Amino acid sequence: MTAIAEKTEFDATPESNPRDALWPNYNPPKELVFSHGIGSEVFDEQGNAYLDFLSGIAVTSFGHAHPHLVKALRDQSEKLWHLSNVFRIPEGELLAKRLVENSFADSVFFANSGTEGAEAGIKAIRGYQAAKGNTRRTRIIGLTESFHGRTLAALAAAGNQAQMKGFIPTDYGFDQVQWGDFDALKNAVTDETAGIVFETVQGEGGIRPITQEFVSQVRKLCDDLDLVLMFDEVQCGIGRSGKLFAYEHYNVTPDVMVLAKGLGGGFPIGACLTTAKVGNSMVFGSHGSTFGGNPLAMAVGNAVMDLLLEPNLLTEVSRKGEFLQSELKRLTEEFPDIVESVHGLGLMIGLKCVVPNTDVLVKLREHHMIVGKSGSNMIRLLPPLNMSDEDIAKGVKIMSSVLQELRAK
């Protein structure tokens, strides 16, 4: 073991910095390296604690090193890591059964990420129409300011020109209409349209829940024209909204739904849930994944479901979300020159800034609080679902101090 450690140890001199071996796809703060986390806090190499209001972008749904999740992963790691789906994986069958029993769905495909789940959903939409003989129906309509992942089809579905530039030479069979504009969406439907996809609560584009009127109108349109409706709940699902799935707030069900992030509690996982109507078109050989649904991910996913389905957990998420939003609204009244409005659902919250949101984010990090950014110049707040009232109050206090400092500049 010593010899192996010596071979893999990196000489962190300026000429051979480990960062240089990575693609520069993100731009992390250079001097900040976290060594471990416990609950709602992460700790840097010097032992300083940071209050985590980002949760790895809605991934560590029950905080860091939750004992139940750690035990599930440790137990499974000592038994079996991988088989591939050419053999049955009982842990995956159990997780699929639990997702089906607690949702609209009849069947599930497991992947490694939200992007892969979205790609599976896109294939299922087109596969449904093809199975019915509607070979012209291949186009899919999405909404502006959306985000469905970074693979080519997922980028094309969202239609973000900045992210597509240089990578996507054609539209890949996708159309976009203005977020929330039902008339524009209805007018965009043609005899080539196969389905419609959008986030139930937008994440990257600004924390915006879809409206009841819009989602009800779209559901009826899909029913009338035999279009497939797909919800992307990669970020807003898994209890984040105060319900197990955000679509439950609207009394409308999709035909396809994508999950990821919080379902693994920090372990990579993705899932595409479908009704029988759509799922039956995905026959043997039409889709697959080498790593998707592997025993490690499935064990952790089941442990996350254990926690999600505990009595009163979702009620507590809603209560904490309402409390946090009310405190943030108070801050917008106290500091209207810095922050102006609060948006979101449950513990998926956006704080719209007057000053550049990066200024607020960096200042909060200097005060040992981690948040994210979102579109519409928002600060993104995604604390663990089980964050204590004390830590929420602590976060609000830090934010108040930071806003006061920014005002004094």
Long-range contacts (C-beta under 8 A, 24 or more apart in sequence): 29-365, 32-365, 36-64, 36-65, 37-63, 37-64, 37-65, 38-63, 38-64, 38-65, 39-63, 39-64, 39-65, 39-66, 39-384, 40-64, 40-383, 40-384, 40-387, 40-388, 40-391, 42-370, 48-368, 49-368, 50-365, 50-368, 50-369, 50-370, 51-368, 51-369, 51-370, 51-391, 51-394, 51-395, 51-398, 52-370, 52-383, 52-384, 53-369, 53-370, 53-371, 53-381, 53-382, 53-383, 53-395, 54-370, 54-371, 54-372, 54-380, 54-381, 54-382, 55-262, 55-382, 55-383, 55-384, 56-266, 57-235, 57-261, 57-372, 57-380, 57-382, 58-203, 58-235, 58-236, 58-240, 58-261, 58-262, 58-348, 58-382, 59-261, 59-262, 59-264, 59-265, 59-266, 60-262, 60-265, 60-266, 60-384, 61-238, 61-239, 61-240, 61-261, 61-262, 61-263, 61-265, 61-304, 61-308, 61-384, 61-385, 62-265, 62-304, 62-307, 62-384, 62-385, 62-386, 63-384, 63-386, 63-387, 64-266, 66-265, 66-307, 66-386, 68-303, 68-306, 68-307, 69-265, 69-266, 69-300, 69-303, 69-304, 69-307, 71-303, 72-299, 72-300, 72-302, 72-303, 73-267, 73-296, 73-299, 73-300, 73-303, 75-299, 76-295, 76-296, 76-299, 76-300, 77-296, 79-295, 80-295, 81-294, 81-295, 81-296, 82-291, 82-294, 82-295, 82-296, 83-294, 83-295, 84-290, 84-291, 84-294, 85-288, 85-289, 85-290, 85-292, 85-293, 89-293, 89-294, 89-295, 89-298, 91-295, 91-298, 91-299, 91-301, 91-302, 92-293, 92-295, 92-298, 94-298, 94-302, 95-298, 95-301, 95-302, 95-305, 98-302, 98-305, 98-309, 99-259, 99-271, 99-273, 99-305, 100-273, 102-244, 102-309, 103-244, 103-245, 103-257, 103-273, 104-247, 104-253, 104-254, 104-257, 104-273, 104-275, 105-257, 105-273, 105-274, 105-275, 105-279, 106-274, 106-275, 106-276, 106-279, 107-273, 107-274, 107-276, 107-279, 108-271, 108-272, 108-273, 108-274, 109-271, 109-272, 109-274, 109-282, 109-287, 109-289, 109-292, 110-269, 110-270, 110-271, 110-289, 110-292, 110-293, 110-297, 110-298, 111-260, 111-269, 111-270, 111-271, 111-272, 111-289, 111-292, 111-293, 112-268, 112-269, 112-270, 112-289, 112-291, 112-292, 112-297, 113-149, 113-260, 113-268, 113-269, 113-270, 114-148, 114-149, 114-232, 114-234, 114-235, 114-258, 114-259, 114-260, 114-261, 114-270, 115-148, 115-149, 115-150, 115-151, 115-154, 115-270, 116-149, 116-151, 116-270, 116-289, 116-292, 117-234, 117-258, 117-259, 117-260, 117-270, 117-271, 117-272, 118-148, 118-149, 118-151, 118-153, 118-154, 118-157, 118-197, 118-232, 118-234, 118-258, 118-272, 119-149, 119-151, 119-153, 119-154, 120-258, 120-272, 120-287, 121-197, 121-230, 121-232, 121-256, 121-257, 121-258, 121-272, 121-274, 122-153, 122-154, 122-157, 122-197, 122-230, 123-282, 123-286, 123-287, 124-228, 124-256, 124-272, 124-274, 124-278, 124-279, 124-281, 124-282, 124-287, 125-194, 125-195, 125-197, 125-228, 125-230, 125-256, 125-278, 126-194, 126-195, 127-278, 127-281, 127-282, 127-286, 128-194, 128-195, 128-228, 128-255, 128-277, 128-278, 128-281, 129-194, 129-195, 129-228, 130-281, 131-280, 131-281, 132-226, 134-194, 136-191, 136-192, 137-191, 137-192, 137-193, 137-194, 138-173, 138-192, 138-194, 139-173, 139-174, 139-175, 139-190, 139-192, 139-193, 139-194, 140-173, 140-174, 140-175, 140-193, 140-194, 140-195, 140-196, 140-197, 141-174, 141-175, 141-176, 141-177, 141-185, 141-188, 141-189, 141-193, 141-195, 141-196, 141-197, 142-174, 142-175, 142-176, 142-177, 142-196, 142-197, 142-198, 143-176, 143-177, 143-178, 143-179, 143-180, 143-185, 143-198, 143-199, 144-176, 144-177, 144-178, 144-179, 144-205, 145-179, 145-202, 145-204, 145-205, 145-206, 145-375, 146-176, 146-179, 146-198, 146-199, 146-202, 146-204, 146-205, 146-232, 147-199, 147-202, 147-203, 147-204, 147-205, 148-197, 148-199, 148-232, 148-234, 148-258, 149-234, 157-197, 179-205, 179-208, 180-210, 180-211, 180-214, 182-213, 182-214, 182-217, 182-218, 185-218, 185-221, 186-217, 186-221, 189-221, 189-225, 189-227, 193-225, 193-227, 194-227, 194-228, 195-222, 195-227, 195-228, 195-229, 195-230, 195-255, 195-256, 196-221, 196-222, 196-227, 196-228, 196-229, 196-230, 197-229, 197-230, 197-231, 197-232, 198-230, 198-231, 198-232, 199-231, 199-232, 199-233, 199-234, 199-235, 199-236, 200-231, 200-232, 200-233, 200-236, 200-237, 200-241, 200-245, 200-246, 200-247, 200-249, 200-250, 201-235, 201-236, 201-241, 201-246, 201-344, 201-345, 201-348, 202-375, 203-234, 203-235, 203-236, 203-348, 203-374, 203-380, 204-374, 204-375, 205-374, 205-375, 205-376, 206-343, 206-350, 206-352, 206-374, 206-375, 206-376, 206-378, 207-343, 207-344, 207-348, 207-349, 207-350, 207-374, 207-378, 207-380, 208-343, 208-350, 208-376, 209-241, 209-246, 209-249, 209-343, 209-344, 209-345, 210-250, 212-250, 215-247, 215-250, 215-252, 216-250, 216-252, 219-252, 219-253, 222-255, 228-255, 228-256, 228-278, 229-254, 229-255, 229-256, 230-254, 230-255, 230-256, 230-257, 230-258, 231-256, 231-257, 231-258, 232-257, 232-258, 233-257, 233-258, 233-259, 234-258, 234-259, 234-260, 234-261, 234-270, 235-261, 235-348, 235-382, 236-345, 236-348, 237-261, 237-262, 237-263, 238-262, 238-263, 238-304, 238-308, 239-308, 239-313, 239-314, 239-317, 239-346, 239-385, 240-317, 240-345, 240-346, 240-347, 240-348, 240-382, 240-385, 241-317, 241-345, 241-346, 241-348, 242-314, 242-315, 242-317, 242-318, 242-321, 242-345, 242-346, 242-347, 243-314, 243-318, 243-346, 244-308, 244-314, 246-345, 249-345, 262-304, 262-385, 263-301, 263-304, 264-297, 264-300, 264-301, 264-304, 265-300, 265-303, 265-304, 266-300, 267-296, 267-297, 267-300, 267-301, 268-297, 269-297, 269-300, 269-301, 307-386, 308-385, 313-385, 313-386, 316-386, 317-346, 317-347, 317-385, 318-346, 320-347, 320-387, 320-389, 320-392, 321-345, 321-346, 321-347, 321-348, 321-349, 323-389, 323-392, 324-349, 324-381, 324-383, 324-392, 324-395, 324-396, 325-349, 327-392, 327-393, 327-396, 328-381, 328-396, 328-399, 331-396, 331-399, 331-400, 331-403, 334-400, 334-403, 335-403, 335-404, 335-406, 335-407, 337-407, 338-403, 338-406, 338-407, 339-379, 339-403, 343-378, 344-381, 347-381, 347-382, 347-383, 347-385, 347-387, 348-381, 348-382, 349-380, 349-381, 349-382, 350-374, 350-376, 350-378, 350-379, 350-380, 350-381, 351-378, 351-379, 351-381, 352-376, 352-377, 352-378, 353-377, 353-378, 353-379, 355-406, 359-406, 360-402, 360-403, 360-406, 363-402, 363-405, 363-406, 364-398, 364-399, 364-402, 367-398, 367-401, 367-402, 368-398, 369-395, 369-398, 369-399, 369-402
